[in-house]
């Protein structure tokens, strides 16, 4: 396959320049809110596994293996979905996959709610996970391509702050509904799944109004459509933003340049017109995947694959296993879910705390500091027996977790170019889902044999390795436009 030489880095296209000069306005805030609420259901589902495993352990007489599968099934579906849908997002567009993924999740969550036994539940959770596999990948990709550099990190952090409200809600609802046993003749845990399905359907309907990413359209050679989308965004943003207007001379020059470009493009082949991107030119969709392993992206790809394997244990390990760990320490199911719910309140608060930090500090520095906080408070949680120490250490761990999470979600969307972005971060992110499939089986075995302290000691060691990986191999991105990174 023939490759063409990449264009000069740091030379953004007309579409990119027009997106960058827009001052953040009402349209950007609405976009962030709609995308963030969708992330809510991904995070709700992720942490629901531990709630269901704890709630069903006694009435369904679950073995350790069955509890592990209830947690792991959703992650296995997300692993497959992250690989498939992130590739499809680079092929068919971000907006299209946004609609597909929540539709699938909504349908199969209702199937979960109807489960008569553990095998049905595990299979349905796998299928629901397929739909959600690329949700967070799409959130990062889509927002990074539409938001100006000055607010890119802060607004993505706001989106996740909205999304992470789903984590304590899952635990609080779980504690309440499990305690109620039945509502209107239906088991309480089933209502948790129905609520997620109906909410996701509503958000899918709202997302129909989202535009396609102009950067993706331009990278696919659909320049006229990209320009039309940007013009529409400028019009919608104009009423509430005096700074939305570009300097007339600049707009005139860009219009003239665009007209000349369109004239030249008529004499070129279709494959050449589809080869434009922010930093490189590619004749087909296959070239960007190969570019993952070529300079300058090879080092970033290796670093991010290692990162995604390691971060899963420290981040998802606590959220998905905390109710089970507390039950293993001798606490009742209701008490375990209550303690977990209070601890999980740190997720949205940590996400909110990241908002003023994420544009002030280098992304990789913030990732490292927050990861060390997770390691320390995780060890404290593992040793804790008193209720106040369990809740306090769990709360501080989750605060650190979401400073960490928001920083890395912004970071991963910045280190790859448009034609490669969704595929590169989706494939890497799928590794975290694969580790999440294996994690419950290993963690619950260690929990049975060595106790909670050993589980969190191992997690702390892996988070230290993660810090070394990011510190040594990760590039700096703070304050740089996507075209310049």
Buried (B, 14 or more C-beta within 10 A) or exposed (E): EEBEEBBEBEEBBBBBBBBBBBBBBEBBBBBBBBBBBBBBBBBBBBBBBBBBBBBBBEEBEBEBEBBBBBBBBBBBBBBBBBBBBBBBBBEBBBBBBBBBBBBBBBBBBBBBBEBEEBEEBBBBBBBBBBBBBBBBBBBBBBBBBBBBBBBBBBBBBBBBBBBBBBBBBBBBBBBBBBEEEEEEEEBBBBBBBBBBBEBBBEBBEBBEEBBBBBBBBBBBBBBEBBBBBBEEBBEBBBEBBEEBBBEEEEBEEBEEEBEEBEEEBEEEEEEBBBBBBBBBBBBEBEBBBEBBEEEEBEEBBBBBBBBBBBBBBBBBBBBBBBBBBBBBBEBEBBBBBBBBBBBBBBBBBBBBBBBEBBBEBBBBBBBBBBBBBBBBBBBBBBBBEEBEEBBBBBBBBBBBBBBBBBBBBBBBBBBBBBBBBBBBBBBBBBBBBBBBBBBBBBBBBBBEEEBBBBBBBBBBBBBBEBBEBBEEBBBEBBEBBBBBB
